[in-house]
Amino acid sequence: MRFHTTLMQSDKTATGIRIPDEIVEALGKGKRPAIKVTINGFTYRNTVAVMGGEYWVGVSAENRAGARVAGGDEIDVDIELDTEPRVVAEPADFAAALDTEPDARRTFDGLSNSNKGWHVTQVAGAKTDETRQRRIARSVDALRQGRVR
């Protein structure tokens, strides 16, 4: 479903798109459906948010760069329901560490994708192997104790 709108900017960096009610309703999956957003041929995955009784979807700096847009721009937006499973790819060394700790693995497997992604980003963002190993150990320890983070 296509609509024309302004990419809203709320402060220096936060930007989002107000989605018309009728578009969210036409998707038929409730108030917070998983969606694919396409702007200028650039597609990304997100979830509709409800703020102040209105439907919104965020547009991160990475997605703005990919779509070549900035806050305040007039844009055409295509939105479709995202029915593909959302999977967080575990780095091999992190997965191996989780597999040695059944409680940590069980906790990790029960997390939301955003919380799984947080752990994976912590590990993948390490600049040295020493830091990476320390972050893996910290994540596994927290997960073993049943903590989300």
FENNOR-V985679 format. One record per pair of residues at least 4 apart in sequence whose ideal C-beta (glycine too) atoms are under 8 Angstrom apart, sorted by the first residue. I is the first residue (numbers start at 1). GAP is how many residues later the second one is. D is the distance in Angstrom with one decimal. If there is no record, write none. Layout:
i:I gap:GAP d:D
i:I gap:GAP d:D
This chain:
i:1 gap:22 d:5.1
i:1 gap:25 d:6.3
i:1 gap:26 d:7.8
i:1 gap:77 d:7.0
i:1 gap:78 d:5.5
i:1 gap:79 d:7.1
i:2 gap:74 d:6.1
i:2 gap:75 d:6.9
i:2 gap:76 d:5.0
i:2 gap:77 d:8.0
i:3 gap:16 d:7.8
i:3 gap:17 d:5.9
i:3 gap:20 d:6.3
i:3 gap:73 d:7.5
i:3 gap:74 d:5.8
i:3 gap:76 d:7.7
i:4 gap:70 d:7.0
i:4 gap:71 d:7.3
i:4 gap:72 d:5.4
i:4 gap:73 d:7.6
i:5 gap:12 d:5.8
i:5 gap:13 d:6.3
i:5 gap:69 d:7.6
i:5 gap:70 d:6.3
i:5 gap:72 d:6.1
i:6 gap:66 d:6.7
i:6 gap:67 d:7.1
i:6 gap:68 d:5.7
i:6 gap:69 d:7.3
i:7 gap:8 d:5.5
i:7 gap:9 d:7.7
i:7 gap:10 d:6.3
i:7 gap:52 d:6.2
i:7 gap:57 d:7.7
i:7 gap:62 d:5.6
i:7 gap:63 d:7.1
i:7 gap:64 d:5.6
i:7 gap:65 d:6.6
i:7 gap:66 d:4.9
i:7 gap:68 d:5.5
i:8 gap:7 d:6.4
i:8 gap:8 d:5.5
i:8 gap:9 d:7.0
i:8 gap:10 d:6.4
i:8 gap:63 d:6.9
i:9 gap:5 d:6.9
i:9 gap:6 d:4.9
i:9 gap:61 d:7.9
i:9 gap:62 d:2.7
i:9 gap:63 d:6.0
i:10 gap:4 d:4.6
i:10 gap:5 d:7.4
i:10 gap:6 d:7.3
i:13 gap:48 d:6.5
i:14 gap:44 d:7.6
i:15 gap:43 d:7.3
i:15 gap:44 d:4.7
i:15 gap:49 d:6.4
i:15 gap:55 d:8.0
i:15 gap:56 d:4.7
i:16 gap:40 d:4.8
i:16 gap:41 d:6.3
i:16 gap:42 d:5.0
i:16 gap:43 d:6.0
i:17 gap:20 d:7.4
i:17 gap:39 d:6.7
i:17 gap:40 d:5.2
i:17 gap:42 d:6.2
i:17 gap:58 d:7.7
i:17 gap:60 d:5.9
i:18 gap:36 d:5.9
i:18 gap:37 d:7.1
i:18 gap:38 d:5.9
i:19 gap:4 d:5.4
i:19 gap:5 d:5.7
i:19 gap:29 d:6.3
i:19 gap:36 d:4.2
i:19 gap:37 d:6.5
i:19 gap:38 d:6.0
i:19 gap:60 d:6.7
i:20 gap:4 d:7.6
i:20 gap:35 d:7.6
i:21 gap:4 d:6.0
i:21 gap:34 d:6.5
i:22 gap:4 d:6.1
i:23 gap:4 d:6.9
i:23 gap:32 d:7.8
i:23 gap:56 d:6.0
i:24 gap:7 d:6.9
i:24 gap:9 d:7.0
i:24 gap:24 d:5.9
i:24 gap:31 d:4.7
i:27 gap:6 d:5.1
i:27 gap:8 d:7.2
i:27 gap:52 d:7.6
i:27 gap:54 d:5.1
i:28 gap:53 d:7.8
i:29 gap:4 d:3.8
i:29 gap:5 d:7.7
i:29 gap:52 d:6.1
i:31 gap:17 d:7.0
i:31 gap:19 d:5.5
i:31 gap:24 d:7.4
i:32 gap:15 d:5.8
i:32 gap:16 d:5.3
i:32 gap:17 d:6.9
i:32 gap:18 d:6.8
i:33 gap:14 d:7.1
i:33 gap:15 d:5.6
i:33 gap:48 d:6.0
i:33 gap:49 d:7.7
i:34 gap:11 d:7.1
i:34 gap:12 d:7.8
i:34 gap:13 d:5.3
i:34 gap:47 d:7.2
i:34 gap:48 d:4.2
i:34 gap:49 d:7.8
i:34 gap:52 d:7.0
i:35 gap:10 d:7.4
i:35 gap:11 d:6.0
i:35 gap:12 d:6.9
i:35 gap:13 d:6.1
i:35 gap:22 d:6.8
i:35 gap:44 d:5.3
i:35 gap:45 d:6.6
i:35 gap:46 d:6.3
i:35 gap:47 d:5.3
i:36 gap:7 d:5.6
i:36 gap:8 d:7.3
i:36 gap:9 d:5.7
i:36 gap:43 d:7.2
i:36 gap:44 d:5.1
i:36 gap:45 d:7.7
i:36 gap:46 d:4.8
i:37 gap:6 d:6.8
i:37 gap:7 d:5.7
i:37 gap:8 d:7.7
i:37 gap:9 d:5.8
i:37 gap:20 d:5.9
i:37 gap:22 d:7.8
i:37 gap:26 d:7.8
i:37 gap:40 d:6.5
i:37 gap:41 d:7.4
i:37 gap:42 d:5.8
i:38 gap:4 d:6.7
i:38 gap:5 d:4.4
i:38 gap:39 d:7.2
i:38 gap:40 d:4.1
i:38 gap:41 d:7.8
i:38 gap:42 d:7.9
i:39 gap:20 d:7.6
i:39 gap:24 d:7.8
i:39 gap:28 d:3.9
i:39 gap:30 d:6.0
i:39 gap:36 d:5.5
i:39 gap:37 d:7.4
i:39 gap:38 d:5.7
i:39 gap:39 d:7.8
i:40 gap:27 d:4.7
i:40 gap:28 d:5.7
i:40 gap:29 d:6.6
i:40 gap:35 d:7.3
i:41 gap:26 d:7.9
i:42 gap:21 d:7.1
i:42 gap:24 d:4.2
i:42 gap:25 d:4.0
i:42 gap:26 d:7.6
i:44 gap:19 d:4.8
i:44 gap:22 d:7.0
i:45 gap:37 d:5.5
i:45 gap:41 d:7.2
i:46 gap:11 d:5.1
i:46 gap:12 d:6.5
i:47 gap:10 d:7.6
i:48 gap:7 d:5.3
i:48 gap:8 d:7.2
i:48 gap:9 d:5.8
i:49 gap:6 d:7.4
i:49 gap:7 d:5.0
i:49 gap:8 d:6.8
i:49 gap:9 d:7.1
i:50 gap:4 d:7.1
i:50 gap:5 d:6.1
i:50 gap:6 d:7.5
i:51 gap:5 d:5.3
i:57 gap:22 d:7.7
i:59 gap:4 d:5.0
i:59 gap:5 d:5.5
i:59 gap:8 d:7.6
i:59 gap:10 d:7.5
i:60 gap:4 d:6.9
i:61 gap:4 d:6.4
i:62 gap:4 d:6.4
i:63 gap:4 d:6.1
i:64 gap:4 d:8.0
i:64 gap:5 d:5.4
i:64 gap:6 d:6.3
i:64 gap:7 d:7.9
i:67 gap:8 d:7.8
i:69 gap:4 d:4.7
i:69 gap:6 d:5.7
i:82 gap:4 d:8.0
i:86 gap:27 d:4.8
i:87 gap:26 d:7.8
i:88 gap:25 d:5.4
i:88 gap:28 d:4.1
i:88 gap:29 d:5.2
i:88 gap:32 d:5.7
i:89 gap:31 d:7.2
i:90 gap:4 d:5.3
i:90 gap:5 d:4.1
i:90 gap:8 d:7.3
i:90 gap:26 d:7.9
i:90 gap:30 d:6.3
i:91 gap:4 d:6.8
i:91 gap:29 d:6.7
i:91 gap:32 d:5.6
i:91 gap:33 d:6.0
i:92 gap:4 d:6.2
i:93 gap:4 d:6.5
i:93 gap:30 d:7.7
i:93 gap:39 d:7.3
i:93 gap:40 d:8.0
i:93 gap:43 d:6.4
i:94 gap:4 d:6.4
i:94 gap:25 d:7.3
i:94 gap:26 d:6.8
i:94 gap:29 d:4.9
i:94 gap:42 d:5.4
i:94 gap:45 d:7.2
i:95 gap:4 d:6.3
i:96 gap:4 d:6.9
i:97 gap:4 d:7.1
i:97 gap:7 d:7.8
i:97 gap:39 d:5.0
i:97 gap:40 d:7.5
i:97 gap:43 d:5.0
i:98 gap:6 d:5.4
i:98 gap:7 d:4.5
i:98 gap:10 d:5.5
i:98 gap:42 d:6.3
i:98 gap:45 d:7.2
i:99 gap:6 d:6.0
i:101 gap:4 d:6.3
i:101 gap:39 d:5.5
i:101 gap:42 d:7.5
i:101 gap:43 d:5.2
i:102 gap:4 d:6.2
i:103 gap:4 d:6.4
i:103 gap:40 d:7.4
i:103 gap:41 d:4.8
i:103 gap:43 d:7.3
i:104 gap:4 d:6.1
i:104 gap:36 d:4.8
i:104 gap:37 d:7.8
i:104 gap:39 d:3.8
i:104 gap:40 d:4.2
i:105 gap:4 d:6.1
i:105 gap:38 d:7.8
i:106 gap:4 d:6.5
i:107 gap:4 d:6.9
i:107 gap:36 d:4.3
i:107 gap:37 d:7.3
i:107 gap:39 d:5.5
i:107 gap:40 d:7.7
i:107 gap:41 d:7.9
i:108 gap:8 d:6.6
i:108 gap:11 d:7.0
i:108 gap:35 d:5.1
i:111 gap:4 d:4.0
i:111 gap:5 d:4.9
i:111 gap:8 d:7.8
i:111 gap:37 d:6.4
i:112 gap:4 d:7.0
i:113 gap:4 d:6.0
i:114 gap:4 d:6.7
i:115 gap:4 d:7.1
i:115 gap:33 d:5.3
i:115 gap:34 d:6.9
i:116 gap:4 d:6.3
i:117 gap:4 d:5.9
i:118 gap:4 d:6.6
i:118 gap:31 d:6.2
i:119 gap:4 d:6.7
i:119 gap:20 d:4.7
i:119 gap:24 d:7.5
i:119 gap:30 d:7.7
i:120 gap:4 d:5.8
i:121 gap:4 d:5.6
i:122 gap:4 d:7.6
i:122 gap:13 d:4.9
i:122 gap:16 d:7.8
i:122 gap:17 d:6.2
i:123 gap:9 d:6.0
i:123 gap:12 d:5.2
i:123 gap:13 d:5.6
i:123 gap:16 d:6.8
i:126 gap:5 d:4.0
i:126 gap:6 d:3.7
i:126 gap:8 d:7.9
i:126 gap:9 d:5.5
i:127 gap:4 d:6.2
i:128 gap:4 d:6.9
i:129 gap:4 d:6.2
i:130 gap:4 d:6.4
i:131 gap:4 d:6.2
i:132 gap:4 d:6.4
i:133 gap:4 d:6.4
i:134 gap:4 d:6.3
i:135 gap:4 d:6.3
i:136 gap:4 d:6.1
i:137 gap:4 d:6.1
i:138 gap:4 d:6.5
i:139 gap:4 d:6.1
i:140 gap:4 d:6.1
i:141 gap:4 d:6.7
i:142 gap:5 d:4.3
i:142 gap:6 d:7.8
i:142 gap:7 d:6.3
i:143 gap:4 d:6.9
